[in-house]
Amino acid sequence: MAHNFSRIVFALIGLRRAFRVNKLVTALYALVFLFFPVVFHFTHVEVYFRLQIDPVMLVLAVYGVLGFGRLKETPIVKTQSSAA
């Protein structure tokens, strides 16, 4: 139970982080989160329907977890080498 909860939390963190970077692509992930469970809750009574959404959740969870290590991103500055 805690494993599922933590995966959902990290996936939502990843969704939020991805939304800051690219809103259009993140909208597609958000649509999967919104419509996939709704359709399956009304059409299937089995629990295994979640197996199809797990890869999407895993990608977003990893993206969210990797964001913790990069809290302060510094821009890459190009330096010109001086020719002597």
matplotlib code that plots the C-alpha trace (Angstrom):
import matplotlib.pyplot as plt

x = [0.0, 2.8, 4.6, 1.6, 1.1, 4.7, 4.7, 1.6, 3.1, 6.3, 4.4, 2.4, 5.7, 7.1, 4.0, 4.3, 8.0, 7.4, 4.6, 7.1, 9.4, 6.9, 3.2, 2.1, 3.8, 2.8, -0.8, -0.7, 0.5, -2.2, -4.8, -3.7, -3.9, -7.4, -9.2, -7.5, -8.7, -12.2, -12.8, -11.5, -13.4, -16.6, -15.8, -13.6, -14.0, -10.6, -7.6, -5.1, -6.2, -3.5, -0.8, -1.3, -0.8, 2.3, 4.9, 3.6, 3.6, 7.1, 8.5, 6.9, 8.0, 11.6, 11.4, 10.1, 12.8, 15.6, 14.3, 15.3, 18.9, 18.7, 17.1, 19.5, 20.3, 23.1, 23.1, 26.0, 28.1, 30.2, 33.7, 35.8, 39.3, 41.8, 44.1, 47.6]
y = [0.0, 2.4, 1.5, 2.5, 5.7, 6.8, 5.9, 8.1, 11.0, 10.9, 10.6, 13.7, 15.5, 14.5, 15.7, 19.1, 19.3, 18.3, 20.9, 23.6, 22.5, 21.6, 22.2, 20.5, 17.2, 17.2, 17.7, 14.3, 12.7, 14.5, 13.2, 9.7, 10.2, 11.7, 9.6, 6.2, 5.4, 6.8, 4.6, 1.5, 2.0, 2.0, -0.8, -3.2, -4.5, -6.1, -4.6, -5.5, -2.6, -0.5, -2.6, -0.6, 2.8, 1.7, 2.6, 6.1, 6.5, 5.1, 7.6, 10.5, 9.2, 8.9, 12.4, 13.7, 11.9, 13.1, 16.7, 16.5, 16.3, 19.2, 21.8, 24.5, 24.3, 26.5, 27.5, 26.4, 29.3, 29.1, 30.4, 31.5, 30.3, 33.1, 32.4, 33.7]
z = [0.0, 0.9, -2.3, -4.4, -2.5, -2.9, -6.6, -7.1, -5.1, -7.0, -10.3, -9.4, -8.5, -11.8, -13.6, -11.9, -12.7, -16.3, -16.6, -15.8, -18.7, -21.5, -21.0, -24.3, -23.7, -20.0, -21.0, -22.8, -19.6, -17.6, -20.0, -19.4, -15.6, -15.9, -18.5, -18.2, -14.6, -15.2, -18.3, -16.6, -13.3, -15.3, -17.7, -15.7, -12.1, -12.0, -10.3, -13.0, -15.2, -13.5, -15.1, -18.3, -16.6, -14.5, -17.2, -17.5, -13.7, -13.5, -16.1, -14.2, -10.8, -12.0, -13.5, -10.2, -8.1, -10.3, -9.8, -6.1, -7.0, -9.3, -7.1, -8.2, -11.8, -13.0, -16.7, -18.9, -19.9, -23.0, -22.5, -25.4, -25.3, -26.0, -28.8, -28.0]

ax = plt.figure().add_subplot(projection="3d")
ax.plot(x, y, z, "-o")
ax.set_aspect("equal")
plt.show()
